Amino acid sequence: MSVDIRKLSDLTGASVQSMFRAYFGDPDLEACIKGDLAGLGGGANENYNSDIKRLTCVVKRKGEAEELHLVAKLPVPHGFMRQMHKIARPLMKEVTWYTRAAPALLEQAPGLAGTLPICYHGHTGYGERLAPTACERVCCLPCWFPFRKMDDGILLLEDLSKYECCNIISNLSDFFYVLECGVHTVNNYVCNAFD
């Protein structure tokens, strides 16, 4: 099942249904967006280097309907931070973390399940253009910076703010265990990515 959600405007009833069908592996699942997309809550939040929108979807599986609350993380739409994203690429890093590194971490440390939001979908355009352009290879930053494409993409995560209590790390030893597993997993991922 193919999911073609690359930006906020791609979120339609059909694309959300395809996304949930792919995530849950259920071709008979029905899903829709509750409410109007034009009035999505949230907004630019430079503390998180993204534009955050909240949406609610209704998913029907095996005759039972449930509401799923999601957060759509998007690139900051304007201003100085948007220009800085050409260099820092925070959305690319988050999409890579939630779609590749975090699942690998959870395989190594299944006890950490519930500490991370569920990632239903992530897309970034940087995967299509990671290799430096000719200008980037031979010119200095002030030369190529204005011509580099803007950060684009979308990350759809479970909205943890809708829960009364989140499964958080309760003591310092758990924190260091999480840190050790995370460093080990990211190290393996990076080493294997270039083989």
C-alpha positions in Angstrom: 0.0 0.0 0.0 1.5 3.3 -1.1 1.2 6.4 0.9 1.7 9.7 -0.9 1.7 12.3 1.8 4.5 14.8 1.2 3.0 18.0 2.7 0.0 19.3 4.6 -2.1 19.8 1.4 -1.7 16.1 0.6 -3.7 15.2 3.7 -7.1 14.1 2.3 -9.5 11.4 3.5 -8.1 9.0 0.9 -4.5 9.6 1.8 -5.1 9.3 5.5 -7.0 6.1 4.9 -4.1 4.7 2.8 -1.7 5.8 5.6 -3.6 3.9 8.3 -4.1 0.9 6.1 -0.4 0.7 5.6 0.4 1.3 9.2 -2.1 -1.3 10.6 -1.7 -3.7 7.7 -5.5 -3.8 7.3 -6.8 -3.3 3.7 -10.4 -3.2 4.9 -9.8 -0.3 7.4 -11.8 2.9 6.9 -10.5 6.2 8.1 -11.4 9.9 7.8 -10.3 13.2 9.1 -12.6 14.7 11.7 -13.3 18.4 11.1 -12.0 20.9 8.6 -8.3 20.9 7.6 -8.4 24.6 7.0 -9.0 25.2 10.7 -6.3 22.9 12.1 -5.1 23.9 15.5 -1.5 24.6 16.4 0.9 26.9 14.6 4.5 27.9 14.2 6.6 26.9 17.2 10.2 27.9 16.8 11.1 26.2 20.0 10.5 22.9 18.2 11.8 24.1 14.9 8.5 23.3 13.2 5.0 24.3 12.5 2.8 22.0 14.6 -0.8 21.2 13.6 -3.2 18.9 15.5 -5.8 16.8 13.8 -8.2 14.0 14.8 -8.9 11.0 12.6 -11.7 8.5 13.0 -10.5 4.9 12.2 -12.9 2.0 11.8 -11.3 -1.5 12.2 -13.2 -4.7 12.5 -16.4 -2.8 13.1 -15.1 -0.6 15.9 -14.5 3.1 15.5 -11.8 4.9 17.5 -10.5 8.5 17.4 -6.8 8.9 16.9 -5.2 12.2 17.8 -2.2 13.2 15.6 0.3 15.9 15.5 1.5 17.0 12.0 5.0 18.5 12.2 5.9 20.7 9.2 8.8 23.0 8.4 8.5 26.5 9.8 6.7 28.4 7.0 8.6 31.7 7.1 11.2 33.9 8.7 14.7 33.5 9.8 14.2 30.0 11.2 13.1 28.8 7.8 16.3 30.0 6.2 18.4 28.3 9.0 16.7 25.0 8.2 18.5 25.0 4.9 21.7 24.2 6.9 20.4 22.4 10.1 17.7 20.3 8.4 15.7 19.5 11.5 12.8 17.9 9.8 15.0 15.5 8.0 16.6 14.5 11.3 13.3 14.0 13.0 11.9 12.0 10.1 15.0 9.8 10.2 14.7 9.4 13.9 11.1 8.4 14.0 11.0 6.2 10.9 14.3 4.4 11.1 16.3 4.9 14.3 13.5 4.7 16.9 12.1 1.4 15.5 15.6 0.0 15.6 16.0 1.2 19.2 12.7 -0.4 20.2 13.8 -3.7 18.7 16.9 -3.6 20.9 15.1 -2.4 24.0 11.4 -3.4 23.9 10.9 -2.1 27.4 11.0 1.4 26.0 7.8 0.9 24.1 5.3 3.7 25.1 8.0 6.3 25.8 7.9 7.5 22.2 4.9 8.7 20.2 3.8 6.4 17.4 5.0 7.6 14.0 2.3 6.9 11.4 4.1 8.5 8.5 7.1 10.6 7.8 8.4 12.2 4.6 11.2 14.6 3.8 12.4 15.8 0.5 16.0 15.7 1.6 16.3 12.0 1.0 16.0 12.9 -2.7 18.8 15.4 -2.6 21.4 14.4 0.1 24.3 14.5 -2.3 25.8 18.0 -2.5 25.3 20.0 -5.6 28.2 21.1 -7.8 27.9 24.5 -6.3 28.0 23.2 -2.7 31.1 21.1 -3.5 33.2 24.0 -4.8 31.7 27.2 -3.3 31.6 28.5 0.2 28.4 28.8 2.3 27.5 32.3 1.3 27.6 31.3 -2.3 25.4 28.2 -2.3 23.1 29.0 0.7 20.6 31.2 -1.2 20.1 28.5 -3.9 19.6 25.5 -1.6 16.0 24.2 -1.6 14.0 24.8 1.5 13.2 22.1 4.0 10.0 20.3 3.1 8.1 17.3 4.2 5.7 16.2 7.0 5.8 14.0 10.1 2.6 12.5 11.5 2.9 11.4 15.1 0.6 10.3 17.9 -0.5 13.3 20.0 0.7 12.5 23.5 -0.9 15.6 25.0 -4.3 13.9 24.7 -3.4 11.4 27.4 -3.7 12.0 31.1 -0.4 10.3 31.9 2.5 9.5 29.6 4.9 6.6 30.2 7.9 8.6 31.2 11.3 7.6 32.5 10.9 7.3 36.3 14.5 7.3 37.6 18.1 8.1 36.7 19.2 4.5 35.9 16.4 4.2 33.3 17.6 7.4 31.8 21.1 6.1 31.4 19.8 2.8 30.0 17.8 4.7 27.4 20.8 6.9 26.5 23.1 3.9 26.2 20.6 2.0 23.9 20.0 5.1 21.8 23.8 5.8 21.3 24.4 2.1 20.4 21.4 2.0 18.0 22.2 5.3 16.2 25.9 4.2 15.9 24.8 0.9 14.3 22.4 2.6 12.0 25.0 5.1 10.8 27.7 2.5 10.3 25.3 0.2 8.4 23.9 3.1 6.3 27.2 3.6 4.5 28.0 -0.1 3.8 
